[in-house]
Amino acid sequence: MAVNVCPADRVQAPVEVVWELLMNPAGYGGFWEMTIERVEPEGPAAVGQRLFAWLLCRRLRIDGEILEVDAVRHAIRFRANMPFGLVGDNRISCSPIDAGSCMLRYG
């Protein structure tokens, strides 16, 4: 069964600031409720890069891989393997609204 959702919200920060955060997978635990164990290879988001993380105080394991990085559209697509055989094919993107805010989408 496929489920499609795309939560979105206005962020009170310039798109460049949000994009810089998204380009640093090692820091994803700072704004998602997860612990990033490691990123291979280390560095800015890149196609083929893998993430290994934990949710809920190290009870649920998530392994992910970055599939696409689109710097022009400020978008990253990744696949996440989660517990119970769930697989997420997600895209997170941000687009400018004005000089001080942007729209952030995940889905």
N, C-alpha and C positions, 0 to 999 in steps of 0.2 A: 504494500500500500504506500503510495506517495502522498506526502503532505507538503504543501507549499505555504510558506509564510514569509512576510517581509516587513518586520517591524522597522519603523523609521521615526526619527525625532530630530528636531532642530538642536544644534549644538552651538553654544555661545563661544565659538572660537573660530579663527580663520581656517579655511580648508587646508592651508599649508601646514598648520600646527597639527590638525587631526591626521593628515596624511603621514606626517613624520612619525606619529605614534603607531599608525598601522604598519609602517615599514620596519618596525622593530618587534619581530615576533617574540623575542626573549622577554619583552615587557608586557605581553598580553595579560599576564596575571595581575597587572596593576589596574586594569579596568574590567576584566571579567573575573568572576569568582572561581579562579582556578590557580593551581600552582604549576608553573612551567618547570619541568624537570630539566629539559635540555632542548636545544635547537641544533640540527645538523644539516648543513654546516652553519656555523655561527655567522652572524652578520645580518645585513638588511634583507628583507623579504625577497626571495628569488624562486623561480620555478624549480621544482624538485626538492626544495628545502623541506625537512621533516621536523615536526614538533611532537614532543612527548610531554603530556600534562596529566594532572590529577584534579578531580573535582571532589567536593564534600570531604575535606580533611583526608585526602589520599585514599578514598574508598572506591572511586570510579575512575578508571583509566581512559584517557583519550589520546589517540595517536592521529596526527594529521599530516597532510602534505599539501604544499602550495602548488596549485595547478596553473595559475595565471597571475601575472602582475601587469596591470595596465596603468602606467603612471599618468598618461594623458587624461584618462577618465577617473583617476584616483580610485581604482578598484583592485581587489585581491580576491581570487577564487581559490577555495581550498576544499579538500575532502577530509572529513573527520570520521574515524572509526571509533565507535563508542560501545559501551556495554550492551549486552543483549542483542548483538548483531545489528545494531542501528548504524547506518552510514549517512552522514550529512554531506551534501554537495552544496556548499554555501558560497555566497559572494558578499563581501562587505565593501561598501563604497561610500564616498562622501562627495558632495557637489556644493559649490559655493552658492550662498544666497546673497550675501553682500560682503563687504570687507571684513566684518567681524563675526560672521556666523556661517554655518553650513548645514546641509541636511545629511545625516548619517543613516545609511540603510544596511540591514543585515538580513540575508535570506537566500 
